[in-house]
């Protein structure tokens, strides 16, 4: 498969390495990590891989502005703001939340020069994005709209390419029995799913949902669009696995298991997770080990998708649970 062109936003390849102290502490399989928290752009994260494709489309299409949507602590919004700044594009962020939450990603959004538009309660974010785009067109500008998480068939190619990158780092295609990754908008999982299928890997790809939204149809649609648009094989539905058991009280609400996972990764490996995405994904990984679904003798990959800036908006939560 020949992938489309990109703008260079990611420092590749991101590191792949074992987690020996955490593996011993949990007493299960040999754990490894793929460090997409270190992609390089704006303190790192998985969204940079998607933005390489999406913003090439924007820059070479003659667009002047980029608009995207998300929560007030959106990692995707932060990275879109940084990427737009580096490419000379004006960035607009349509965010759900309170301006009082000025720490973490929202602080960085402003630092990168993004124009932040806060949603009122009950407003539809996609409709607000389209309304803003219409206003900008009336001003003679050309806005490029990116849906939540950059999760579409073009953005997900960042993770089709990431599988190819991982292939060059592994000892063998069957090195890992399982890959565990957070699922927050579906595009990262879809790209990994398509990429693994294209390379005929039998690795069990386990998604850990961080929201109650039904992700299987979303992932399937993105994968089908990619297969049709770029000539990749269509993955088998039987290999689509999303676990909804680690969401806690809801999206962006820290869970007790997620907080434990954050502490374990920090204190055994010096690696930062976040309470919204990777902390809950790691909680799912730890549950699989403790319940015997993952065992000694296996090698398991945790795909770190970033998100550490959100930690600085959750200081009170850590103080309450410490």
C-alpha positions as a Markdown table, in Angstrom:
| # | Residue | x | y | z |
|---|---|---|---|---|
| 1 | Unk | 0.0 | 0.0 | 0.0 |
| 2 | Unk | 1.3 | 3.5 | -0.9 |
| 3 | Unk | 0.2 | 6.0 | 1.7 |
| 4 | Unk | -0.5 | 9.7 | 0.9 |
| 5 | Unk | 2.0 | 12.4 | 1.5 |
| 6 | Unk | 2.4 | 14.0 | 5.0 |
| 7 | Unk | 3.7 | 17.1 | 6.7 |
| 8 | Unk | 6.5 | 16.2 | 9.1 |
| 9 | Unk | 5.2 | 16.5 | 12.6 |
| 10 | Unk | 6.4 | 13.2 | 14.3 |
| 11 | Unk | 9.9 | 12.3 | 15.4 |
| 12 | Unk | 10.0 | 8.7 | 14.1 |
| 13 | Unk | 10.4 | 6.0 | 15.1 |
| 14 | Unk | 9.0 | 6.4 | 18.6 |
| 15 | Unk | 10.7 | 4.2 | 21.2 |
| 16 | Unk | 9.8 | 0.6 | 21.8 |
| 17 | Unk | 11.1 | -0.8 | 25.0 |
| 18 | Unk | 10.3 | -3.3 | 27.8 |
| 19 | Unk | 8.9 | -2.5 | 31.3 |
| 20 | Unk | 10.8 | -4.9 | 33.5 |
| 21 | Unk | 10.0 | -3.4 | 36.9 |
| 22 | Unk | 6.3 | -3.1 | 36.2 |
| 23 | Unk | 6.2 | -6.6 | 34.8 |
| 24 | Unk | 7.8 | -8.0 | 38.0 |
| 25 | Unk | 5.5 | -5.9 | 40.2 |
| 26 | Unk | 2.4 | -7.3 | 38.4 |
| 27 | Unk | 3.7 | -10.8 | 38.2 |
| 28 | Unk | 2.2 | -11.4 | 34.8 |
| 29 | Unk | 3.5 | -11.3 | 31.2 |
| 30 | Unk | 6.5 | -9.5 | 29.9 |
| 31 | Unk | 5.2 | -5.9 | 29.3 |
| 32 | Unk | 6.5 | -3.6 | 26.6 |
| 33 | Unk | 5.5 | -0.1 | 25.6 |
| 34 | Unk | 5.4 | 1.9 | 22.4 |
| 35 | Unk | 6.1 | 5.5 | 23.3 |
| 36 | Unk | 3.8 | 7.7 | 21.3 |
| 37 | Unk | 3.8 | 10.0 | 24.3 |
| 38 | Unk | 7.1 | 11.0 | 22.8 |
| 39 | Unk | 6.1 | 11.9 | 19.2 |
| 40 | Unk | 7.7 | 15.3 | 19.7 |
| 41 | Unk | 5.0 | 17.8 | 18.9 |
| 42 | Unk | 3.6 | 19.9 | 21.8 |
| 43 | Unk | 4.6 | 17.4 | 24.5 |
| 44 | Unk | 3.8 | 14.4 | 22.4 |
| 45 | Unk | 0.8 | 12.2 | 21.8 |
| 46 | Unk | -0.9 | 10.0 | 19.2 |
| 47 | Unk | -2.8 | 12.8 | 17.4 |
| 48 | Unk | 0.4 | 14.0 | 15.7 |
| 49 | Unk | 0.4 | 10.9 | 13.5 |
| 50 | Unk | -3.1 | 11.7 | 12.3 |
| 51 | Unk | -2.4 | 15.4 | 11.8 |
| 52 | Unk | 0.5 | 14.6 | 9.5 |
| 53 | Unk | -2.0 | 13.4 | 6.9 |
| 54 | Unk | -4.9 | 15.8 | 7.7 |
| 55 | Unk | -2.8 | 19.0 | 7.7 |
| 56 | Unk | -1.0 | 18.0 | 4.5 |
| 57 | Unk | -4.4 | 18.0 | 3.0 |
| 58 | Unk | -5.1 | 21.4 | 4.5 |
| 59 | Unk | -1.8 | 23.1 | 3.6 |
| 60 | Unk | -1.7 | 21.8 | 0.0 |
| 61 | Unk | -5.5 | 22.5 | -0.5 |
| 62 | Unk | -4.9 | 26.2 | 0.1 |
| 63 | Unk | -6.8 | 26.4 | 3.4 |
| 64 | Unk | -6.1 | 29.3 | 5.8 |
| 65 | Unk | -7.7 | 28.1 | 9.0 |
| 66 | Unk | -8.2 | 24.8 | 10.9 |
| 67 | Unk | -11.2 | 24.1 | 13.1 |
| 68 | Unk | -11.6 | 21.2 | 15.4 |
| 69 | Unk | -13.7 | 20.1 | 18.3 |
| 70 | Unk | -13.2 | 18.4 | 21.7 |
| 71 | Unk | -13.4 | 18.6 | 25.5 |
| 72 | Unk | -11.8 | 21.4 | 27.4 |
| 73 | Unk | -8.7 | 19.2 | 28.1 |
| 74 | Unk | -8.6 | 17.7 | 24.6 |
| 75 | Unk | -5.1 | 16.4 | 23.6 |
| 76 | Unk | -6.2 | 16.5 | 20.0 |
| 77 | Unk | -7.1 | 20.2 | 20.3 |
| 78 | Unk | -3.7 | 21.0 | 21.9 |
| 79 | Unk | -1.8 | 19.2 | 19.2 |
| 80 | Unk | -3.9 | 20.7 | 16.4 |
| 81 | Unk | -3.1 | 24.2 | 17.8 |
| 82 | Unk | 0.6 | 23.5 | 17.9 |
| 83 | Unk | 0.7 | 21.9 | 14.4 |
| 84 | Unk | -1.3 | 24.8 | 12.9 |
| 85 | Unk | 1.1 | 27.3 | 14.5 |
| 86 | Unk | 4.1 | 25.4 | 13.0 |
| 87 | Unk | 2.5 | 25.5 | 9.6 |
| 88 | Unk | 1.2 | 29.1 | 9.6 |
| 89 | Unk | -2.4 | 28.2 | 9.8 |
| 90 | Unk | -4.9 | 30.0 | 12.0 |
| 91 | Unk | -6.5 | 27.5 | 14.5 |
| 92 | Unk | -10.0 | 27.6 | 16.1 |
| 93 | Unk | -11.0 | 25.2 | 18.8 |
| 94 | Unk | -14.6 | 24.5 | 19.6 |
| 95 | Unk | -14.4 | 23.1 | 23.2 |
| 96 | Unk | -16.9 | 21.8 | 25.7 |
| 97 | Unk | -16.2 | 22.8 | 29.3 |
| 98 | Unk | -15.5 | 25.8 | 31.5 |
| 99 | Unk | -13.0 | 28.6 | 31.0 |
| 100 | Unk | -12.2 | 28.2 | 34.7 |
| 101 | Unk | -10.3 | 25.1 | 33.8 |
| 102 | Unk | -7.3 | 27.1 | 32.6 |
| 103 | Unk | -4.6 | 24.5 | 33.5 |
| 104 | Unk | -3.2 | 21.7 | 31.4 |
| 105 | Unk | -4.1 | 21.5 | 27.7 |
| 106 | Unk | -6.3 | 24.6 | 27.7 |
| 107 | Unk | -3.4 | 26.7 | 28.9 |
| 108 | Unk | -1.3 | 25.3 | 26.0 |
| 109 | Unk | -4.1 | 25.9 | 23.5 |
| 110 | Unk | -3.9 | 29.6 | 24.3 |
| 111 | Unk | -0.1 | 29.5 | 24.3 |
| 112 | Unk | -0.1 | 28.2 | 20.8 |
| 113 | Unk | -2.3 | 31.0 | 19.7 |
| 114 | Unk | -5.5 | 29.1 | 19.1 |
| 115 | Unk | -8.8 | 30.9 | 19.2 |
| 116 | Unk | -10.9 | 29.1 | 21.7 |
| 117 | Unk | -14.7 | 29.0 | 21.3 |
| 118 | Unk | -16.5 | 27.5 | 24.3 |
| 119 | Unk | -19.8 | 25.6 | 23.8 |
| 120 | Unk | -22.8 | 26.5 | 25.8 |
| 121 | Unk | -24.6 | 23.6 | 27.6 |
| 122 | Unk | -26.6 | 21.6 | 25.2 |
| 123 | Unk | -24.9 | 23.0 | 22.0 |
| 124 | Unk | -23.9 | 20.5 | 19.4 |
| 125 | Unk | -20.2 | 20.7 | 18.7 |
| 126 | Unk | -20.3 | 19.6 | 15.1 |
| 127 | Unk | -23.1 | 22.1 | 14.3 |
| 128 | Unk | -21.0 | 24.9 | 16.0 |
| 129 | Unk | -18.0 | 24.0 | 14.0 |
| 130 | Unk | -19.9 | 24.2 | 10.8 |
| 131 | Unk | -21.5 | 27.5 | 11.8 |
| 132 | Unk | -18.0 | 28.9 | 12.6 |
| 133 | Unk | -16.7 | 27.6 | 9.3 |
| 134 | Unk | -19.6 | 29.5 | 7.5 |
| 135 | Unk | -18.7 | 32.7 | 9.3 |
| 136 | Unk | -15.0 | 32.4 | 8.3 |
| 137 | Unk | -16.0 | 31.8 | 4.6 |
| 138 | Unk | -18.0 | 35.0 | 4.7 |
| 139 | Unk | -14.8 | 36.7 | 5.8 |
| 140 | Unk | -13.0 | 35.4 | 2.8 |
| 141 | Unk | -11.1 | 32.7 | 4.6 |
| 142 | Unk | -10.9 | 29.0 | 3.8 |
| 143 | Unk | -11.5 | 26.8 | 6.9 |
| 144 | Unk | -10.5 | 23.1 | 7.1 |
| 145 | Unk | -12.7 | 21.2 | 9.5 |
| 146 | Unk | -11.4 | 18.2 | 11.5 |
| 147 | Unk | -13.8 | 16.1 | 13.4 |
| 148 | Unk | -13.3 | 14.9 | 17.0 |
| 149 | Unk | -9.9 | 13.2 | 17.5 |
| 150 | Unk | -9.0 | 13.5 | 13.8 |
| 151 | Unk | -10.6 | 10.1 | 13.5 |
| 152 | Unk | -11.5 | 9.6 | 9.9 |
| 153 | Unk | -10.2 | 7.4 | 7.1 |
| 154 | Unk | -7.4 | 9.9 | 6.3 |
| 155 | Unk | -6.3 | 10.6 | 9.9 |
| 156 | Unk | -6.3 | 6.9 | 10.8 |
| 157 | Unk | -3.6 | 6.3 | 8.2 |
| 158 | Unk | -1.2 | 7.7 | 10.8 |
| 159 | Unk | -1.7 | 4.4 | 12.6 |
| 160 | Unk | -1.6 | 2.2 | 9.6 |
| 161 | Unk | 1.9 | 3.7 | 9.0 |
| 162 | Unk | 2.7 | 3.3 | 12.7 |
| 163 | Unk | 2.1 | -0.5 | 12.4 |
| 164 | Unk | 4.6 | -0.5 | 9.6 |
| 165 | Unk | 7.0 | 1.5 | 11.8 |
| 166 | Unk | 6.6 | -1.0 | 14.6 |
| 167 | Unk | 7.2 | -3.9 | 12.2 |
| 168 | Unk | 10.7 | -2.6 | 11.6 |
| 169 | Unk | 11.4 | -2.5 | 15.4 |
| 170 | Unk | 10.2 | -5.9 | 16.4 |
| 171 | Unk | 12.2 | -9.1 | 16.5 |
| 172 | Unk | 9.4 | -11.0 | 14.7 |
| 173 | Unk | 5.8 | -10.3 | 13.6 |
| 174 | Unk | 4.5 | -12.6 | 16.4 |
| 175 | Unk | 6.6 | -10.9 | 19.1 |
| 176 | Unk | 3.5 | -9.7 | 21.0 |
| 177 | Unk | 0.5 | -11.9 | 21.8 |
| 178 | Unk | -1.6 | -8.8 | 22.6 |
| 179 | Unk | -1.6 | -5.0 | 22.0 |
| 180 | Unk | -3.5 | -2.8 | 24.4 |
| 181 | Unk | -4.6 | 0.7 | 23.5 |
| 182 | Unk | -7.0 | 3.4 | 24.6 |
| 183 | Unk | -10.1 | 4.0 | 22.5 |
| 184 | Unk | -11.5 | 7.6 | 22.7 |
| 185 | Unk | -12.7 | 8.4 | 19.2 |
| 186 | Unk | -11.9 | 5.2 | 17.3 |
| 187 | Unk | -9.3 | 6.4 | 14.7 |
| 188 | Unk | -6.2 | 5.1 | 16.4 |
| 189 | Unk | -7.7 | 1.7 | 16.9 |
| 190 | Unk | -9.0 | 1.6 | 13.3 |
| 191 | Unk | -5.6 | 2.4 | 11.9 |
| 192 | Unk | -3.9 | -0.2 | 14.0 |
| 193 | Unk | -6.6 | -2.7 | 13.0 |
| 194 | Unk | -6.1 | -2.0 | 9.3 |
| 195 | Unk | -2.3 | -2.0 | 9.6 |
| 196 | Unk | -2.2 | -5.3 | 11.4 |
| 197 | Unk | -4.5 | -6.9 | 8.9 |
| 198 | Unk | -2.4 | -5.6 | 6.0 |
| 199 | Unk | 0.6 | -7.3 | 7.5 |
| 200 | Unk | -1.3 | -10.5 | 8.3 |
| 201 | Unk | -0.5 | -10.2 | 12.1 |
| 202 | Unk | -2.4 | -12.5 | 14.5 |
| 203 | Unk | -1.8 | -10.2 | 17.5 |
| 204 | Unk | -4.9 | -9.7 | 19.6 |
| 205 | Unk | -5.6 | -6.0 | 19.4 |
| 206 | Unk | -7.4 | -5.0 | 22.6 |
| 207 | Unk | -9.1 | -1.6 | 22.8 |
| 208 | Unk | -10.0 | -0.1 | 26.2 |
| 209 | Unk | -12.9 | 2.3 | 25.9 |
| 210 | Unk | -12.8 | 5.6 | 27.8 |
| 211 | Unk | -16.3 | 6.6 | 27.0 |
| 212 | Unk | -19.7 | 4.9 | 26.9 |
| 213 | Unk | -20.2 | 5.6 | 23.2 |
| 214 | Unk | -20.5 | 2.4 | 21.1 |
| 215 | Unk | -17.2 | 2.3 | 19.2 |
| 216 | Unk | -17.5 | -0.8 | 17.1 |
| 217 | Unk | -19.6 | 0.8 | 14.3 |
| 218 | Unk | -17.3 | 3.9 | 14.4 |
| 219 | Unk | -14.1 | 1.8 | 14.1 |
| 220 | Unk | -15.7 | -0.4 | 11.4 |
| 221 | Unk | -16.8 | 2.6 | 9.3 |
| 222 | Unk | -13.3 | 4.2 | 9.5 |
| 223 | Unk | -11.6 | 0.9 | 8.6 |
| 224 | Unk | -14.0 | 0.3 | 5.7 |
| 225 | Unk | -13.4 | 3.8 | 4.3 |
| 226 | Unk | -9.6 | 3.3 | 4.5 |
| 227 | Unk | -9.9 | -0.1 | 2.8 |
| 228 | Unk | -12.0 | 1.4 | 0.0 |
| 229 | Unk | -10.0 | 4.6 | -0.4 |
| 230 | Unk | -6.4 | 3.3 | -0.1 |
| 231 | Unk | -6.7 | -0.4 | -1.2 |
| 232 | Unk | -6.1 | -2.0 | 2.2 |
| 233 | Unk | -7.6 | -5.4 | 3.1 |
| 234 | Unk | -10.8 | -5.1 | 5.2 |
| 235 | Unk | -10.3 | -6.5 | 8.7 |
| 236 | Unk | -12.4 | -9.4 | 10.0 |
| 237 | Unk | -15.0 | -8.3 | 12.5 |
| 238 | Unk | -14.0 | -11.2 | 14.8 |
| 239 | Unk | -10.7 | -9.4 | 15.4 |
| 240 | Unk | -12.4 | -6.2 | 16.7 |
| 241 | Unk | -12.1 | -6.1 | 20.5 |
| 242 | Unk | -13.3 | -3.2 | 22.7 |
| 243 | Unk | -13.6 | -3.5 | 26.5 |
| 244 | Unk | -16.1 | -1.1 | 28.2 |
| 245 | Unk | -15.4 | -2.2 | 31.7 |
| 246 | Unk | -12.9 | 0.5 | 32.8 |
| 247 | Unk | -14.7 | 3.8 | 32.0 |
| 248 | Unk | -15.6 | 4.5 | 35.7 |
| 249 | Unk | -18.1 | 7.2 | 36.2 |
| 250 | Unk | -17.8 | 8.5 | 32.7 |
| 251 | Unk | -15.6 | 10.2 | 30.1 |
| 252 | Unk | -12.9 | 12.5 | 31.5 |
| 253 | Unk | -13.8 | 11.5 | 35.1 |
| 254 | Unk | -10.8 | 9.9 | 36.8 |
| 255 | Unk | -11.4 | 6.3 | 38.0 |
| 256 | Unk | -9.9 | 4.6 | 41.1 |
| 257 | Unk | -8.4 | 1.9 | 38.9 |
| 258 | Unk | -7.0 | 4.4 | 36.5 |
| 259 | Unk | -5.4 | 6.4 | 39.3 |
| 260 | Unk | -3.8 | 3.2 | 40.6 |
| 261 | Unk | -2.4 | 2.5 | 37.1 |
| 262 | Unk | -1.0 | 6.1 | 36.9 |
| 263 | Unk | 0.8 | 5.6 | 40.2 |
| 264 | Unk | 2.2 | 2.1 | 39.2 |
| 265 | Unk | 3.6 | 3.3 | 35.8 |
| 266 | Unk | 5.1 | 6.4 | 37.5 |
| 267 | Unk | 6.6 | 4.7 | 40.5 |
| 268 | Unk | 7.9 | 1.6 | 38.7 |
| 269 | Unk | 9.0 | 2.9 | 35.3 |
| 270 | Unk | 9.0 | 6.7 | 35.6 |
| 271 | Unk | 6.4 | 7.0 | 32.8 |
| 272 | Unk | 3.5 | 9.4 | 33.0 |
| 273 | Unk | 0.0 | 8.4 | 32.0 |
| 274 | Unk | -3.1 | 10.6 | 32.1 |
| 275 | Unk | -6.5 | 10.2 | 33.9 |
| 276 | Unk | -8.7 | 10.5 | 30.8 |
| 277 | Unk | -7.1 | 8.0 | 28.3 |
| 278 | Unk | -4.0 | 6.1 | 29.1 |
| 279 | Unk | -4.6 | 5.7 | 32.8 |
| 280 | Unk | -7.9 | 3.9 | 32.0 |
| 281 | Unk | -6.3 | 1.9 | 29.2 |
| 282 | Unk | -3.5 | 0.8 | 31.7 |
| 283 | Unk | -6.2 | -0.1 | 34.2 |
| 284 | Unk | -7.7 | -2.4 | 31.6 |
| 285 | Unk | -4.3 | -4.0 | 31.0 |
| 286 | Unk | -3.7 | -4.5 | 34.8 |
| 287 | Unk | -7.2 | -6.0 | 35.1 |
| 288 | Unk | -6.4 | -8.5 | 32.3 |
| 289 | Unk | -3.2 | -9.5 | 34.1 |
| 290 | Unk | -4.8 | -9.9 | 37.6 |
| 291 | Unk | -7.8 | -11.8 | 36.2 |
| 292 | Unk | -5.5 | -14.3 | 34.3 |
| 293 | Unk | -6.4 | -13.2 | 30.8 |
| 294 | Unk | -2.7 | -12.3 | 30.3 |
| 295 | Unk | -0.1 | -14.6 | 31.8 |
| 296 | Unk | 3.6 | -15.3 | 32.3 |
| 297 | Unk | 5.3 | -16.4 | 29.1 |
| 298 | Unk | 3.5 | -13.9 | 26.9 |
| 299 | Unk | 4.8 | -10.6 | 25.6 |
| 300 | Unk | 2.2 | -7.8 | 25.7 |
| 301 | Unk | 2.5 | -4.3 | 24.1 |
| 302 | Unk | 0.9 | -1.2 | 25.7 |
| 303 | Unk | 0.6 | 1.5 | 23.1 |
| 304 | Unk | 1.1 | 4.8 | 25.0 |
| 305 | Unk | -1.0 | 7.5 | 23.2 |
| 306 | Unk | 0.1 | 10.4 | 25.4 |
| 307 | Unk | -2.0 | 12.9 | 27.3 |
| 308 | Unk | 0.3 | 13.9 | 30.2 |
| 309 | Unk | -0.6 | 17.6 | 30.1 |
| 310 | Unk | -4.0 | 16.7 | 31.5 |
| 311 | Unk | -2.3 | 15.6 | 34.7 |
| 312 | Unk | -1.9 | 19.3 | 35.6 |
| 313 | Unk | -5.6 | 19.9 | 35.5 |
| 314 | Unk | -6.2 | 16.9 | 37.9 |
| 315 | Unk | -4.0 | 17.9 | 40.8 |
| 316 | Unk | -6.9 | 18.1 | 43.2 |
| 317 | Unk | -8.0 | 14.6 | 42.2 |
| 318 | Unk | -4.6 | 13.2 | 43.1 |
| 319 | Unk | -4.5 | 15.0 | 46.4 |
| 320 | Unk | -7.9 | 13.6 | 47.3 |
| 321 | Unk | -6.8 | 10.0 | 46.4 |
| 322 | Unk | -3.3 | 10.1 | 47.9 |
